[in-house]
Amino acid sequence: MLGSEDRNVPGIDAQREMMQTHLPQGKLEIIEGAGHLMPMQTPQALAEHILRFADH
């Protein structure tokens, strides 16, 4: 899970490349408008992503 506005971590492409190295079956989810404080900035969107993941 990555916030589209998180400037404290490498960008989306770099995150995807790093993740694929360590978790080849993983899927990077992007929450639009979220920054580094995702749980406080976009709690509903984060919860929805977590619940969808748990349903699988």
CHARMM-style PDB file with segment names, atoms N, HN, CA, C and O in Angstrom:
ATOM      1  N   MET     1       0.845  -1.152   0.000  1.00  0.00      PROA
ATOM      2  CA  MET     1       0.000   0.000   0.000  1.00  0.00      PROA
ATOM      3  C   MET     1       0.898   1.225   0.000  1.00  0.00      PROA
ATOM      4  O   MET     1       1.842   1.320   0.785  1.00  0.00      PROA
ATOM      5  N   LEU     2       0.597   2.148  -0.878  1.00  0.00      PROA
ATOM      6  HN  LEU     2      -0.169   2.070  -1.516  1.00  0.00      PROA
ATOM      7  CA  LEU     2       1.390   3.356  -1.018  1.00  0.00      PROA
ATOM      8  C   LEU     2       0.466   4.526  -1.291  1.00  0.00      PROA
ATOM      9  O   LEU     2      -0.466   4.423  -2.090  1.00  0.00      PROA
ATOM     10  N   GLY     3       0.726   5.626  -0.630  1.00  0.00      PROA
ATOM     11  HN  GLY     3       1.482   5.710   0.018  1.00  0.00      PROA
ATOM     12  CA  GLY     3      -0.014   6.850  -0.899  1.00  0.00      PROA
ATOM     13  C   GLY     3       0.594   7.565  -2.092  1.00  0.00      PROA
ATOM     14  O   GLY     3       1.815   7.681  -2.193  1.00  0.00      PROA
ATOM     15  N   SER     4      -0.238   8.038  -2.985  1.00  0.00      PROA
ATOM     16  HN  SER     4      -1.230   7.944  -2.903  1.00  0.00      PROA
ATOM     17  CA  SER     4       0.260   8.701  -4.191  1.00  0.00      PROA
ATOM     18  C   SER     4       1.022   9.987  -3.876  1.00  0.00      PROA
ATOM     19  O   SER     4       1.819  10.452  -4.691  1.00  0.00      PROA
ATOM     20  N   GLU     5       0.782  10.556  -2.709  1.00  0.00      PROA
ATOM     21  HN  GLU     5       0.134  10.178  -2.047  1.00  0.00      PROA
ATOM     22  CA  GLU     5       1.427  11.812  -2.337  1.00  0.00      PROA
ATOM     23  C   GLU     5       2.498  11.640  -1.262  1.00  0.00      PROA
ATOM     24  O   GLU     5       2.922  12.624  -0.655  1.00  0.00      PROA
ATOM     25  N   ASP     6       2.936  10.421  -1.019  1.00  0.00      PROA
ATOM     26  HN  ASP     6       2.591   9.622  -1.511  1.00  0.00      PROA
ATOM     27  CA  ASP     6       3.945  10.165   0.022  1.00  0.00      PROA
ATOM     28  C   ASP     6       5.322  10.501  -0.529  1.00  0.00      PROA
ATOM     29  O   ASP     6       5.854   9.776  -1.371  1.00  0.00      PROA
ATOM     30  N   ARG     7       5.894  11.590  -0.058  1.00  0.00      PROA
ATOM     31  HN  ARG     7       5.462  12.178   0.626  1.00  0.00      PROA
ATOM     32  CA  ARG     7       7.206  12.037  -0.531  1.00  0.00      PROA
ATOM     33  C   ARG     7       8.335  11.538   0.372  1.00  0.00      PROA
ATOM     34  O   ARG     7       9.494  11.899   0.163  1.00  0.00      PROA
ATOM     35  N   ASN     8       8.012  10.708   1.379  1.00  0.00      PROA
ATOM     36  HN  ASN     8       7.072  10.415   1.549  1.00  0.00      PROA
ATOM     37  CA  ASN     8       9.017  10.183   2.299  1.00  0.00      PROA
ATOM     38  C   ASN     8       9.564   8.831   1.866  1.00  0.00      PROA
ATOM     39  O   ASN     8      10.483   8.308   2.496  1.00  0.00      PROA
ATOM     40  N   VAL     9       9.020   8.266   0.813  1.00  0.00      PROA
ATOM     41  HN  VAL     9       8.273   8.692   0.301  1.00  0.00      PROA
ATOM     42  CA  VAL     9       9.493   6.987   0.284  1.00  0.00      PROA
ATOM     43  C   VAL     9       9.729   7.152  -1.211  1.00  0.00      PROA
ATOM     44  O   VAL     9       9.232   8.108  -1.807  1.00  0.00      PROA
ATOM     45  N   PRO    10      10.478   6.239  -1.830  1.00  0.00      PROA
ATOM     46  CA  PRO    10      10.669   6.334  -3.288  1.00  0.00      PROA
ATOM     47  C   PRO    10       9.329   6.309  -4.017  1.00  0.00      PROA
ATOM     48  O   PRO    10       8.331   5.838  -3.472  1.00  0.00      PROA
ATOM     49  N   GLY    11       9.309   6.805  -5.223  1.00  0.00      PROA
ATOM     50  HN  GLY    11      10.120   7.187  -5.665  1.00  0.00      PROA
ATOM     51  CA  GLY    11       8.091   6.885  -6.026  1.00  0.00      PROA
ATOM     52  C   GLY    11       7.472   5.539  -6.349  1.00  0.00      PROA
ATOM     53  O   GLY    11       8.014   4.487  -6.011  1.00  0.00      PROA
ATOM     54  N   ILE    12       6.331   5.593  -7.006  1.00  0.00      PROA
ATOM     55  HN  ILE    12       5.890   6.448  -7.281  1.00  0.00      PROA
ATOM     56  CA  ILE    12       5.538   4.397  -7.305  1.00  0.00      PROA
ATOM     57  C   ILE    12       6.336   3.388  -8.123  1.00  0.00      PROA
ATOM     58  O   ILE    12       6.330   2.199  -7.807  1.00  0.00      PROA
ATOM     59  N   ASP    13       7.019   3.842  -9.164  1.00  0.00      PROA
ATOM     60  HN  ASP    13       7.023   4.808  -9.421  1.00  0.00      PROA
ATOM     61  CA  ASP    13       7.771   2.907 -10.011  1.00  0.00      PROA
ATOM     62  C   ASP    13       8.892   2.234  -9.225  1.00  0.00      PROA
ATOM     63  O   ASP    13       9.111   1.030  -9.357  1.00  0.00      PROA
ATOM     64  N   ALA    14       9.597   3.008  -8.412  1.00  0.00      PROA
ATOM     65  HN  ALA    14       9.419   3.986  -8.305  1.00  0.00      PROA
ATOM     66  CA  ALA    14      10.681   2.436  -7.601  1.00  0.00      PROA
ATOM     67  C   ALA    14      10.132   1.458  -6.567  1.00  0.00      PROA
ATOM     68  O   ALA    14      10.729   0.408  -6.333  1.00  0.00      PROA
ATOM     69  N   GLN    15       9.008   1.790  -5.950  1.00  0.00      PROA
ATOM     70  HN  GLN    15       8.523   2.644  -6.140  1.00  0.00      PROA
ATOM     71  CA  GLN    15       8.390   0.894  -4.971  1.00  0.00      PROA
ATOM     72  C   GLN    15       7.966  -0.411  -5.637  1.00  0.00      PROA
ATOM     73  O   GLN    15       8.174  -1.493  -5.089  1.00  0.00      PROA
ATOM     74  N   ARG    16       7.374  -0.301  -6.814  1.00  0.00      PROA
ATOM     75  HN  ARG    16       7.205   0.578  -7.259  1.00  0.00      PROA
ATOM     76  CA  ARG    16       6.920  -1.504  -7.537  1.00  0.00      PROA
ATOM     77  C   ARG    16       8.117  -2.398  -7.876  1.00  0.00      PROA
ATOM     78  O   ARG    16       8.042  -3.617  -7.722  1.00  0.00      PROA
ATOM     79  N   GLU    17       9.211  -1.802  -8.332  1.00  0.00      PROA
ATOM     80  HN  GLU    17       9.272  -0.812  -8.456  1.00  0.00      PROA
ATOM     81  CA  GLU    17      10.410  -2.572  -8.678  1.00  0.00      PROA
ATOM     82  C   GLU    17      10.998  -3.263  -7.443  1.00  0.00      PROA
ATOM     83  O   GLU    17      11.362  -4.437  -7.501  1.00  0.00      PROA
ATOM     84  N   MET    18      11.090  -2.525  -6.318  1.00  0.00      PROA
ATOM     85  HN  MET    18      10.794  -1.571  -6.271  1.00  0.00      PROA
ATOM     86  CA  MET    18      11.616  -3.128  -5.080  1.00  0.00      PROA
ATOM     87  C   MET    18      10.726  -4.262  -4.604  1.00  0.00      PROA
ATOM     88  O   MET    18      11.217  -5.312  -4.190  1.00  0.00      PROA
ATOM     89  N   MET    19       9.412  -4.052  -4.663  1.00  0.00      PROA
ATOM     90  HN  MET    19       9.013  -3.199  -4.999  1.00  0.00      PROA
ATOM     91  CA  MET    19       8.477  -5.058  -4.175  1.00  0.00      PROA
ATOM     92  C   MET    19       8.567  -6.329  -5.011  1.00  0.00      PROA
ATOM     93  O   MET    19       8.562  -7.434  -4.468  1.00  0.00      PROA
ATOM     94  N   GLN    20       8.648  -6.174  -6.333  1.00  0.00      PROA
ATOM     95  HN  GLN    20       8.651  -5.277  -6.774  1.00  0.00      PROA
ATOM     96  CA  GLN    20       8.711  -7.344  -7.211  1.00  0.00      PROA
ATOM     97  C   GLN    20       9.950  -8.190  -6.939  1.00  0.00      PROA
ATOM     98  O   GLN    20       9.924  -9.408  -7.115  1.00  0.00      PROA
ATOM     99  N   THR    21      11.034  -7.547  -6.510  1.00  0.00      PROA
ATOM    100  HN  THR    21      11.055  -6.558  -6.367  1.00  0.00      PROA
ATOM    101  CA  THR    21      12.253  -8.273  -6.180  1.00  0.00      PROA
ATOM    102  C   THR    21      12.031  -9.201  -4.991  1.00  0.00      PROA
ATOM    103  O   THR    21      12.526 -10.328  -4.973  1.00  0.00      PROA
ATOM    104  N   HSD    22      11.290  -8.726  -4.006  1.00  0.00      PROA
ATOM    105  HN  HSD    22      10.887  -7.810  -4.021  1.00  0.00      PROA
ATOM    106  CA  HSD    22      11.111  -9.476  -2.762  1.00  0.00      PROA
ATOM    107  C   HSD    22       9.780 -10.218  -2.681  1.00  0.00      PROA
ATOM    108  O   HSD    22       9.683 -11.247  -2.012  1.00  0.00      PROA
ATOM    109  N   LEU    23       8.774  -9.712  -3.344  1.00  0.00      PROA
ATOM    110  HN  LEU    23       8.853  -8.876  -3.887  1.00  0.00      PROA
ATOM    111  CA  LEU    23       7.438 -10.323  -3.310  1.00  0.00      PROA
ATOM    112  C   LEU    23       6.889 -10.423  -4.734  1.00  0.00      PROA
ATOM    113  O   LEU    23       6.005  -9.651  -5.107  1.00  0.00      PROA
ATOM    114  N   PRO    24       7.401 -11.362  -5.532  1.00  0.00      PROA
ATOM    115  CA  PRO    24       7.011 -11.412  -6.945  1.00  0.00      PROA
ATOM    116  C   PRO    24       5.514 -11.601  -7.187  1.00  0.00      PROA
ATOM    117  O   PRO    24       5.015 -11.195  -8.236  1.00  0.00      PROA
ATOM    118  N   GLN    25       4.788 -12.202  -6.252  1.00  0.00      PROA
ATOM    119  HN  GLN    25       5.193 -12.532  -5.399  1.00  0.00      PROA
ATOM    120  CA  GLN    25       3.341 -12.363  -6.424  1.00  0.00      PROA
ATOM    121  C   GLN    25       2.566 -11.191  -5.826  1.00  0.00      PROA
ATOM    122  O   GLN    25       1.338 -11.160  -5.897  1.00  0.00      PROA
ATOM    123  N   GLY    26       3.268 -10.235  -5.241  1.00  0.00      PROA
ATOM    124  HN  GLY    26       4.266 -10.260  -5.182  1.00  0.00      PROA
ATOM    125  CA  GLY    26       2.614  -9.109  -4.576  1.00  0.00      PROA
ATOM    126  C   GLY    26       1.989  -8.144  -5.562  1.00  0.00      PROA
ATOM    127  O   GLY    26       2.311  -8.143  -6.750  1.00  0.00      PROA
ATOM    128  N   LYS    27       1.096  -7.329  -5.049  1.00  0.00      PROA
ATOM    129  HN  LYS    27       0.834  -7.330  -4.084  1.00  0.00      PROA
ATOM    130  CA  LYS    27       0.442  -6.307  -5.846  1.00  0.00      PROA
ATOM    131  C   LYS    27       0.511  -4.998  -5.068  1.00  0.00      PROA
ATOM    132  O   LYS    27       0.079  -4.931  -3.917  1.00  0.00      PROA
ATOM    133  N   LEU    28       1.045  -3.979  -5.686  1.00  0.00      PROA
ATOM    134  HN  LEU    28       1.396  -4.034  -6.621  1.00  0.00      PROA
ATOM    135  CA  LEU    28       1.155  -2.685  -5.037  1.00  0.00      PROA
ATOM    136  C   LEU    28      -0.148  -1.922  -5.229  1.00  0.00      PROA
ATOM    137  O   LEU    28      -0.569  -1.674  -6.359  1.00  0.00      PROA
ATOM    138  N   GLU    29      -0.774  -1.558  -4.143  1.00  0.00      PROA
ATOM    139  HN  GLU    29      -0.433  -1.759  -3.225  1.00  0.00      PROA
ATOM    140  CA  GLU    29      -2.007  -0.774  -4.183  1.00  0.00      PROA
ATOM    141  C   GLU    29      -1.664   0.685  -3.907  1.00  0.00      PROA
ATOM    142  O   GLU    29      -0.915   0.986  -2.978  1.00  0.00      PROA
ATOM    143  N   ILE    30      -2.208   1.580  -4.707  1.00  0.00      PROA
ATOM    144  HN  ILE    30      -2.817   1.336  -5.461  1.00  0.00      PROA
ATOM    145  CA  ILE    30      -1.968   3.008  -4.563  1.00  0.00      PROA
ATOM    146  C   ILE    30      -3.250   3.669  -4.077  1.00  0.00      PROA
ATOM    147  O   ILE    30      -4.318   3.482  -4.659  1.00  0.00      PROA
ATOM    148  N   ILE    31      -3.133   4.443  -3.007  1.00  0.00      PROA
ATOM    149  HN  ILE    31      -2.265   4.596  -2.534  1.00  0.00      PROA
ATOM    150  CA  ILE    31      -4.277   5.213  -2.523  1.00  0.00      PROA
ATOM    151  C   ILE    31      -4.054   6.663  -2.942  1.00  0.00      PROA
ATOM    152  O   ILE    31      -3.155   7.339  -2.442  1.00  0.00      PROA
ATOM    153  N   GLU    32      -4.879   7.119  -3.858  1.00  0.00      PROA
ATOM    154  HN  GLU    32      -5.609   6.570  -4.265  1.00  0.00      PROA
ATOM    155  CA  GLU    32      -4.761   8.476  -4.388  1.00  0.00      PROA
ATOM    156  C   GLU    32      -4.996   9.511  -3.280  1.00  0.00      PROA
ATOM    157  O   GLU    32      -5.918   9.394  -2.472  1.00  0.00      PROA
ATOM    158  N   GLY    33      -4.141  10.508  -3.276  1.00  0.00      PROA
ATOM    159  HN  GLY    33      -3.392  10.603  -3.932  1.00  0.00      PROA
ATOM    160  CA  GLY    33      -4.281  11.607  -2.329  1.00  0.00      PROA
ATOM    161  C   GLY    33      -3.685  11.351  -0.963  1.00  0.00      PROA
ATOM    162  O   GLY    33      -3.603  12.271  -0.150  1.00  0.00      PROA
ATOM    163  N   ALA    34      -3.265  10.122  -0.686  1.00  0.00      PROA
ATOM    164  HN  ALA    34      -3.332   9.375  -1.346  1.00  0.00      PROA
ATOM    165  CA  ALA    34      -2.699   9.799   0.625  1.00  0.00      PROA
ATOM    166  C   ALA    34      -1.217  10.135   0.641  1.00  0.00      PROA
ATOM    167  O   ALA    34      -0.508   9.959  -0.350  1.00  0.00      PROA
ATOM    168  N   GLY    35      -0.770  10.618   1.782  1.00  0.00      PROA
ATOM    169  HN  GLY    35      -1.346  10.760   2.587  1.00  0.00      PROA
ATOM    170  CA  GLY    35       0.640  10.899   1.979  1.00  0.00      PROA
ATOM    171  C   GLY    35       1.239   9.910   2.959  1.00  0.00      PROA
ATOM    172  O   GLY    35       0.800   8.763   3.049  1.00  0.00      PROA
ATOM    173  N   HSD    36       2.243  10.360   3.690  1.00  0.00      PROA
ATOM    174  HN  HSD    36       2.600  11.291   3.616  1.00  0.00      PROA
ATOM    175  CA  HSD    36       2.955   9.482   4.620  1.00  0.00      PROA
ATOM    176  C   HSD    36       2.104   9.107   5.830  1.00  0.00      PROA
ATOM    177  O   HSD    36       2.359   8.088   6.471  1.00  0.00      PROA
ATOM    178  N   LEU    37       1.109   9.909   6.145  1.00  0.00      PROA
ATOM    179  HN  LEU    37       0.902  10.737   5.624  1.00  0.00      PROA
ATOM    180  CA  LEU    37       0.235   9.635   7.301  1.00  0.00      PROA
ATOM    181  C   LEU    37      -1.101   9.070   6.828  1.00  0.00      PROA
ATOM    182  O   LEU    37      -2.170   9.519   7.242  1.00  0.00      PROA
ATOM    183  N   MET    38      -1.010   8.085   5.962  1.00  0.00      PROA
ATOM    184  HN  MET    38      -0.141   7.721   5.625  1.00  0.00      PROA
ATOM    185  CA  MET    38      -2.181   7.491   5.315  1.00  0.00      PROA
ATOM    186  C   MET    38      -3.325   7.139   6.272  1.00  0.00      PROA
ATOM    187  O   MET    38      -4.474   7.450   5.961  1.00  0.00      PROA
ATOM    188  N   PRO    39      -3.063   6.507   7.417  1.00  0.00      PROA
ATOM    189  CA  PRO    39      -4.181   6.153   8.300  1.00  0.00      PROA
ATOM    190  C   PRO    39      -4.967   7.372   8.805  1.00  0.00      PROA
ATOM    191  O   PRO    39      -6.161   7.272   9.088  1.00  0.00      PROA
ATOM    192  N   MET    40      -4.298   8.504   8.913  1.00  0.00      PROA
ATOM    193  HN  MET    40      -3.328   8.585   8.684  1.00  0.00      PROA
ATOM    194  CA  MET    40      -4.985   9.711   9.378  1.00  0.00      PROA
ATOM    195  C   MET    40      -5.544  10.521   8.208  1.00  0.00      PROA
ATOM    196  O   MET    40      -6.547  11.218   8.362  1.00  0.00      PROA
ATOM    197  N   GLN    41      -4.909  10.435   7.051  1.00  0.00      PROA
ATOM    198  HN  GLN    41      -4.095   9.869   6.926  1.00  0.00      PROA
ATOM    199  CA  GLN    41      -5.317  11.240   5.897  1.00  0.00      PROA
ATOM    200  C   GLN    41      -6.461  10.605   5.111  1.00  0.00      PROA
ATOM    201  O   GLN    41      -7.379  11.298   4.671  1.00  0.00      PROA
ATOM    202  N   THR    42      -6.402   9.306   4.939  1.00  0.00      PROA
ATOM    203  HN  THR    42      -5.657   8.743   5.296  1.00  0.00      PROA
ATOM    204  CA  THR    42      -7.413   8.606   4.126  1.00  0.00      PROA
ATOM    205  C   THR    42      -7.825   7.307   4.821  1.00  0.00      PROA
ATOM    206  O   THR    42      -7.667   6.228   4.249  1.00  0.00      PROA
ATOM    207  N   PRO    43      -8.352   7.395   6.046  1.00  0.00      PROA
ATOM    208  CA  PRO    43      -8.654   6.168   6.800  1.00  0.00      PROA
ATOM    209  C   PRO    43      -9.684   5.272   6.118  1.00  0.00      PROA
ATOM    210  O   PRO    43      -9.553   4.049   6.154  1.00  0.00      PROA
ATOM    211  N   GLN    44     -10.698   5.855   5.502  1.00  0.00      PROA
ATOM    212  HN  GLN    44     -10.804   6.849   5.473  1.00  0.00      PROA
ATOM    213  CA  GLN    44     -11.734   5.036   4.868  1.00  0.00      PROA
ATOM    214  C   GLN    44     -11.166   4.261   3.685  1.00  0.00      PROA
ATOM    215  O   GLN    44     -11.421   3.066   3.539  1.00  0.00      PROA
ATOM    216  N   ALA    45     -10.407   4.934   2.854  1.00  0.00      PROA
ATOM    217  HN  ALA    45     -10.199   5.905   2.973  1.00  0.00      PROA
ATOM    218  CA  ALA    45      -9.814   4.264   1.690  1.00  0.00      PROA
ATOM    219  C   ALA    45      -8.849   3.167   2.132  1.00  0.00      PROA
ATOM    220  O   ALA    45      -8.835   2.084   1.548  1.00  0.00      PROA
ATOM    221  N   LEU    46      -8.049   3.437   3.152  1.00  0.00      PROA
ATOM    222  HN  LEU    46      -8.061   4.317   3.627  1.00  0.00      PROA
ATOM    223  CA  LEU    46      -7.116   2.432   3.666  1.00  0.00      PROA
ATOM    224  C   LEU    46      -7.876   1.229   4.203  1.00  0.00      PROA
ATOM    225  O   LEU    46      -7.514   0.088   3.915  1.00  0.00      PROA
ATOM    226  N   ALA    47      -8.919   1.471   4.978  1.00  0.00      PROA
ATOM    227  HN  ALA    47      -9.213   2.398   5.212  1.00  0.00      PROA
ATOM    228  CA  ALA    47      -9.720   0.371   5.534  1.00  0.00      PROA
ATOM    229  C   ALA    47     -10.340  -0.466   4.423  1.00  0.00      PROA
ATOM    230  O   ALA    47     -10.375  -1.693   4.515  1.00  0.00      PROA
ATOM    231  N   GLU    48     -10.827   0.187   3.379  1.00  0.00      PROA
ATOM    232  HN  GLU    48     -10.798   1.184   3.304  1.00  0.00      PROA
ATOM    233  CA  GLU    48     -11.439  -0.551   2.263  1.00  0.00      PROA
ATOM    234  C   GLU    48     -10.418  -1.457   1.581  1.00  0.00      PROA
ATOM    235  O   GLU    48     -10.734  -2.597   1.243  1.00  0.00      PROA
ATOM    236  N   HSD    49      -9.214  -0.969   1.378  1.00  0.00      PROA
ATOM    237  HN  HSD    49      -8.957  -0.042   1.653  1.00  0.00      PROA
ATOM    238  CA  HSD    49      -8.165  -1.789   0.770  1.00  0.00      PROA
ATOM    239  C   HSD    49      -7.822  -2.975   1.668  1.00  0.00      PROA
ATOM    240  O   HSD    49      -7.672  -4.096   1.181  1.00  0.00      PROA
ATOM    241  N   ILE    50      -7.698  -2.741   2.954  1.00  0.00      PROA
ATOM    242  HN  ILE    50      -7.820  -1.830   3.349  1.00  0.00      PROA
ATOM    243  CA  ILE    50      -7.361  -3.816   3.892  1.00  0.00      PROA
ATOM    244  C   ILE    50      -8.469  -4.866   3.930  1.00  0.00      PROA
ATOM    245  O   ILE    50      -8.185  -6.064   3.944  1.00  0.00      PROA
ATOM    246  N   LEU    51      -9.714  -4.433   3.945  1.00  0.00      PROA
ATOM    247  HN  LEU    51      -9.945  -3.460   3.933  1.00  0.00      PROA
ATOM    248  CA  LEU    51     -10.836  -5.371   3.979  1.00  0.00      PROA
ATOM    249  C   LEU    51     -10.914  -6.198   2.693  1.00  0.00      PROA
ATOM    250  O   LEU    51     -11.201  -7.394   2.742  1.00  0.00      PROA
ATOM    251  N   ARG    52     -10.659  -5.562   1.539  1.00  0.00      PROA
ATOM    252  HN  ARG    52     -10.426  -4.590   1.499  1.00  0.00      PROA
ATOM    253  CA  ARG    52     -10.643  -6.330   0.276  1.00  0.00      PROA
ATOM    254  C   ARG    52      -9.537  -7.371   0.301  1.00  0.00      PROA
ATOM    255  O   ARG    52      -9.738  -8.504  -0.137  1.00  0.00      PROA
ATOM    256  N   PHE    53      -8.368  -6.992   0.812  1.00  0.00      PROA
ATOM    257  HN  PHE    53      -8.206  -6.072   1.167  1.00  0.00      PROA
ATOM    258  CA  PHE    53      -7.267  -7.935   0.917  1.00  0.00      PROA
ATOM    259  C   PHE    53      -7.638  -9.103   1.837  1.00  0.00      PROA
ATOM    260  O   PHE    53      -7.349 -10.259   1.526  1.00  0.00      PROA
ATOM    261  N   ALA    54      -8.269  -8.800   2.955  1.00  0.00      PROA
ATOM    262  HN  ALA    54      -8.503  -7.861   3.207  1.00  0.00      PROA
ATOM    263  CA  ALA    54      -8.646  -9.841   3.920  1.00  0.00      PROA
ATOM    264  C   ALA    54      -9.708 -10.779   3.329  1.00  0.00      PROA
ATOM    265  O   ALA    54      -9.747 -11.960   3.673  1.00  0.00      PROA
ATOM    266  N   ASP    55     -10.561 -10.265   2.453  1.00  0.00      PROA
ATOM    267  HN  ASP    55     -10.530  -9.305   2.174  1.00  0.00      PROA
ATOM    268  CA  ASP    55     -11.584 -11.107   1.827  1.00  0.00      PROA
ATOM    269  C   ASP    55     -10.988 -12.159   0.899  1.00  0.00      PROA
ATOM    270  O   ASP    55     -11.603 -13.197   0.655  1.00  0.00      PROA
ATOM    271  N   HSD    56      -9.798 -11.893   0.385  1.00  0.00      PROA
ATOM    272  HN  HSD    56      -9.298 -11.049   0.583  1.00  0.00      PROA
ATOM    273  CA  HSD    56      -9.149 -12.851  -0.507  1.00  0.00      PROA
ATOM    274  C   HSD    56      -8.477 -13.884   0.331  1.00  0.00      PROA
ATOM    275  OT1 HSD    56      -7.858 -14.805  -0.202  1.00  0.00      PROA
TER     276      HSD     56
END
